[in-house]
Amino acid sequence: MTERTSIHGQWSNRLMFVLAATGSAVGLGNIWKFPYITGENGGGAFVVVYLACIAIVGVPIMMAEVMIGRRGRQSPINTMRTLARDEKAGRAWVLLGWGGVLAGFFILSYYSVIAGWALSYVFRTAAGMFNGVTADGVQSIFTELVSDPERLLAWHTLFMVMCMVVVARGVRHGLEKAVRILMPALFVLLLLLLGYAYNTGAFDQGLDFLFTPDFSKVFYKCKILSGVESCRFDGGPMLVAMGHAFFTLSLGMGAIMVYGSYMPKGSSITVSATMIAVLDTAVALIAGMAIFPIVFANGLEPAAGPGLIFQTLPIAFGAMPGGHIFGTIFFTLLVFAAWTSGISLIEPAVAWLVENKSMTRVRASIWVGMSVWLLGLGSIFSFNIWSGEGYQLFGKTFFDLLDYLTANIMLPMGGLLIAIFAGWSMTRESSVDEFNMSFSLFYLIWRVLIRYITPVAVVIVFLNAIGVVDWLLSKNLLW
């Protein structure tokens, strides 16, 4: 095959690709969700299961998505159109590219709104607004923010402009320069918070919450049946680990595919994907080691979920000496994590407009950014003027519907189709050539996983996400 070259340029080296892809993967979920689900599902035992799921589900699909992107060297839509022709597969495979681009577009529209909250909290914390504040005071501040559509609009607009400016400057001068600065800064901020948490007096308690293994929570569950305690195998925590292993790596939304299209030919896809998975997991674990000692030192609730960021932690920062400084660092960290994810979500659509509509990157970035901004209005209004039942569909607000559609349907379907295309539609010769390896043991392991094991795992994730597993459990069909 003639070597293709991306018209958008390429990363200067493998490290830049790894940093960019890690930036795409690291987001708000790493900062609060992974530490929380780890503590609630067996601590160290859950981490072991999660790492196994990363190896079985996350890394194989990431390798496949990067391989497809580098093979096509175009936007996800044009890459799938080109490779479907090259591999003599059906033309309908282009829908995989469209699905990824649309998923990223939809996700960014509401992700930008949440990132706007983090932006506002940077300034609120720096100004000392949370110093000595009570739980009711923090709740009042948060409620005041989300109930004000004009204020949310301003922060949403600022975040989208930040993403548009980076993407408009191109691969080398925009994306690469951004991740070259933001990712090291993110790691430095994490380590500063970790050092701060170490001195809270509850560091050991935080480590116990995260890492003390409790295999009973992972492998079986007990309940009372007819007055008798019955303990049986329970796959719930493993489903949680499997689902998070898939979602945490930004798979199925076009970002990794388009970033892969800018990857130098000589760079190892296997090594790069493994490094990204390791860094993504490391960020999540370090975040937990930094957050939960602060939570426990202040006698707060660690199982607060999303509210942990915007309602629980501000109380802790407001009560601790120097808390406003480290609180500002924490919310700056959140903004950086969201920013590196945001630019990866907007890039696939921008690349497609440049390729197909003869637009400059600046103009394409403005078009996509404004469209995402406009769709984001629906999510903003979901928290205030559209929050009533009269504005809901299937009992969900606009924000909840987009979140459900992307996380539970579009991303699992995208990941499944990537696995099927890479494992079944692409020839062995094509994948071997792109991996730059002979028929080695590593390649054979990947091929078995991507063809047989990973697709089954993603189907299970999909069925769990749409509630089928819960329904079966409710009928005692899986008990």
N, C-alpha and C positions, 0 to 999 in steps of 0.2 A: 504493500500500500504506500502511496506517496505521502510523505510526512506533511501533515497540515500545520499551518501557522495561524494563531489567533490574531485577528486584526486589532484586538484590544491590547496586545502586548502580553508579557508574562512576568511572573515573579522573578526577582533577581537570583534567588537560590531556594533550596528546599526549606530552609529555616523560615523564610518569609511566608511560604505557603503554610507551613505548620502553625505559625503564629496567627495567620489570617483565619485559617480553618478553626483553630482553637478559639479565637475571638468570636467566630460565628457560633460555636457550640456553647461557650460560656455565657450565661445570661442570668436572669433573675432566678430561674429554677435552681441553679447551682448554689446560690447564696442562701436560700431558705428551704427549698423543697427537699433536696437530697439529704442534708443533715437531719431534717425533721423525720423523714420516712425511715432513715437509718435507725434513729433512736427508738422509733415506735415499732420496729419490725425485727428486733433481735440484735441490734448493735453490730458487733464484730461479725456475728454469724451472717447477718444480712449483707455486710460488705463483701464477704466471700462469695455469696450467691450472686450479688450484683456484678462483681468482677467476672464471674463465669458467664453471666448474661451478656456483658460487654464483649467478651471473646466470641460468643456464639452468635449474637444478634448484631451488636453495634459495629464491631470492626469489619466483619465480612461485607456488610452492606456499604459501609463507608469506602472500603477498598473498591467495591463494584461501582459506586457512584463516581469516585475520583477517576477510575479507569475509563468509564463511559465519557466523562467530561474531557479528559485529556485526549481520548481517541477522536472525539468530534471537534474539539477546539472552537466551539461556537456557544451561543446561548443554549440553554437546555432544550428549547423548542427546535432550533435548527440542528442541534446535535442529534436529537432522536430521529429527526427526519432523515438526516444524512446516514446515520448508522443503520437505521432500518433498511435503507436502500442497499448499503454495503453488505449487510448480513443477509439480504434477501428475506427479510421479515416483513410482516404486514405493515402497511402505511399507518394503521391505527396507533402504532407505537408513538407517534408524534404527540398523542394525547397525554403520555407520561410527562413530556416536557411542558406542555401547557398546564397540567395539574400542578407541577412543582412551582412554576412561575406564579400561578394564581394563589397557591397556598402561601408562598412568601409574601405576596401582595396583601392578602387578607390578614395574615398574622401581624405584619408591620403596622397595619391600620389601627389595631387595638394595643399592640405592644408599645407603640409610640405614646399612647395616652398614659400607660402605666409608667413608662420612662419619664414622662412629664412630671408625674408625682415625685419621683426620685429627684429630679432637677429642683423642684420647688423645695424639697426637704433639705437639700444642700444649703440653700440660703437661709431657711428657717432655723436650721441647727446652728449654722455659723453665727447667726444673729442672737443666739441664746434664747430662742423662743421656748425651748423645752426645759430650761433650767428650773428645777424644783417643781415642775408641773405634775399634777395628779393624773391618775388613769382617766378620770372623767375629762380633765383638761385636754389630754392628748386626743381622746375620742372626739371632743368638740372641734379641735383644730382640723382633724382629718375629715370630719363630716362637713365642716365649713368649706374645705377645699373641693371635695367631690360634688358638693351641691351647687357649686358656682360654675356654670358652663363657660362663662367668659374667661375666668381664671384658668380653667383646664384647657381652653382653646389656646391661650397664650403659651402655656408650657408645651402643649402638643405641637404647636407651630414652631417653637424654638428647636425642639428635638428633630423635627423633620428637616428643618433648614440645616442643622448640623450634619445629618446624613446626606442630604443632597449636595452640600459643598464638597464633602470627601469624595463621593462617587463621581461627581462632575469632573474631577481632576484626573481621572483615569487610574489604571492599574498601578503604575510605578509612582506617580506623583500624588495620587490620592489614597487608594486603598493601602498600598504598601507603606507609605509614610505614616499613615494613621496607625496601623497595627504595630509599626516599628516603635512608636511612642507609647500608644495606649496599653499594649499588652505587658511590657516591662513595668509600666506604671501601675497596672492592675496588680501584678505580683508583689510589687513593693508595698502598696497599700494593704494588701492582705497580710503581709508579714508584719507590718506596723500594728495592725489590729490584733494579730496573734500575740505579739509581745505585750500589748496592752492587756489582753485577756489573761495572759500568764500571771499578771500581778493583781488580779481581782480577788484572789483567795479562794476561788471556786473552780480553778483550772482542772483539778483532778476529778471533780464532780462532772464537769463537761466531758472529759475524756471517757469516764465511765458510761455516761449516757450514750455516747457515740460508738464506743468500741467494745464494751463488755459483751461477750457473746452469750446469747440466749437462744439456743437452737430450738427450744420448745415453741418459740414464737414463729419460727421459720418453717418448721416441718410438720407440726400437728396442732390441732385445735380441739378443745374440749367443750362439750355442751351437755345439758341435761335432756335426756330423752326418756320419757315415761318414768321420771323420778330417778333415773340411773345415769350417772356421769359416763359419757361416751367420748373417748378420745381417738380421733382418726387423723389421717394425713390431711393437711390443709395446704393448698397451693396458693392461697391468697397473697402472702408476702412475696412469694417467688414471681407471681404475676406483676406485683408492684415493681420488683427489681427488673423484670424483663421489659416492662413498659417504659420505665425511666431510662434503662440502658439504650432503648431505641430513640426516645425523644431528646435525650440530653446532647446527642451528637449532631443535631440539626439535619437529620436525614430526611429525604423525601420532599424537601421544599425548594430544590433547585440551587441553593446556595453552595453546597459542597460540589455539585456538578460544575457550576460555572467557575468556581475557584480552581477546580481540577483542570479546567480548560486552559488556565494560565500557568500550569505547573510545567517546569522544564522536563524535557524528555528523559534525561538521564537520572532523574530523581526516583528513588525507590518508593513505590506506592505503599508497599507493606510496612516499611519502616515509618513512613510519614503517618499513616493511619494509626499505627500503634502509639506513636508519640502523641498524637492528638488525643487519643483515648486516655492515655496516662495523665496528660496535663489537665484535661477536663475533669477527671476524677480527683486529681490532686487539689484543684481549686475548690471543688465541692467539699472535700474533707477538711482542708485548711479553714474554709469559711465556717464549717461547723465547730471546729476547735476554737475559732475566734468568737463566734456568736454565743454559744451556749454557756460558757463560763460567765459571760456578762449577764445572761438571763438568770442563771442560778444565783449569782452573787447578789442579785436584787430581789430574789424571791418571786420571780415572774413565771408565767406559764410557758413552758417550752413547746407545747403542742398548739400554738396559736395559728399555725398555717400562714396564709398571706398576711394576716394582721400582725405577724411577728415583726415585719419590717416597719410598717407605718404606724403601728399603735402600741406594740410592746417595747421594742428597742428604744424608741424615743424617751420612754419613762426611765429606762436604765441610764441612758446617756445624760439625761437631765439631772439624775441623782448622784452621779459620780464626779469626783474631782477631775477637771480637765475633760469631762464628758463631751462638752460642745465641740472640742477640737477633734476628738476621735469619732464623734458622731458625724461631723462634717466629712472626715476621711471615709467613713463607711458609706455614706450616701454618694460621695464622689466615686467610690468604687462601683456602686450600683450603676451609676450613669455611664461609666466607662464600659462596663459589661454590656449594658443595653446598647450603647453606641456601636461597639464592634459587631454586635448581632444585627443591628439595624442596617448598617451599610451592606452586609451580606444579603439581607432580604430584598433590598432595592436593586441590587446589581443585576440579577437575571433579567428583569424586565427592561432595564436600561440597555443591557447588551443586545436584547432582541430588537429594540427600536433603532439602535445604531446600525445593526446589520440589515434590517428589512425596510426601514423608512428613511434611510440616508440622513439621519439626524446626527448632529454633533453630540458629544457626551453631555455637554452643558444643557442643550435643549432637551435631550432625552431625560436627563435627571430632573429637570424642572417639570416636564410632563408627568413622569411617574410619581415624583414627590408630591405634586399638587393633587394627583388622583388619589394617592394614599391618604393625604391630608383630608380630602373631602370625605372619603369613606370613614375616616376616623371620627368625623362629627357624630356618626351614629353611636359609636362607643361612648363618646363624651356625654351625649344626651341620655344614654342608658342609666347614668348615675344620678340624673336629676329630672329634667322635664319629660323624659320618656321612661321613667322608672315605674310608672303605674301599670296595672294589669291591662289597661286598654291598649298599651303599646307593646304588649308581649305576644310572642308566637310560640305555641307549644309550651307555655309557661316560662319562656326564657326571654330575657331582654336581648336587644341587638348585639350587645357585647357578648353575652353568654352563648348566643347562637353561633357567632363567628368562632368563638373559642371551641365550642363543641364540634363544629363542622371541620375545622382544621386539625385539631388535636386528635379527635376520635375517628375521623373518616379519611380526610385527604392525606395526612402524613402516613398512617399505616398502609393505605392503598398504594401510595407512592413508593414506600419502602419495599412492599411486596412485589410490585411490578419491576422495580430496579433489580431485585434478586432474580426474578424470572427471566428478564431480558439478558442479564449478564451470565446467568447460569445455563440457559436453554437456547436463547436466540443467537447469541454471539458464539462464534466457533472457538474451539480450543486454540487455534492458531492466533486468532485476534487477541484473546485475553493473555496468552503466553507472550506475545509480542509486546503488549502494552505493559505487562508486569516486568518485562525484561528479564525473564527467567526461563529456564528449560522446565521440563516436566519434573520439577523437584518435589520433595515431600511437602514443603510449605504450599506449593501451588495445588497439589492434590487435596490437602486438607481444606484449603479455601474452596475448591471446586465442590467437594462433598458438602460442605456447610452451605454454600450459596444455592446449591441445587436442591438439597433435600431437607436439611435441618432448619436453617434460617427462615425459609418461607413458612414452615409449619409454626415456628415460634412467633412470627409476625401475625399470622392468622389468629393465634391464641390471644395476642395482645389486642388485636382488632375486636375479637368477640368479647373480651373483657371490657374494652373501652366503651362499647355500645350497650353493655349491660346484660349480654347473653349469659355470661358466667354467673352473675348475681341471680339471674332468674332461675338457672338450673339449681343453684344452691338453695334458693327459697323453696324450691319444690323437692328438696332433699335428694335430687338426682345425682349430685356429686358428693354426697355425704355418706 
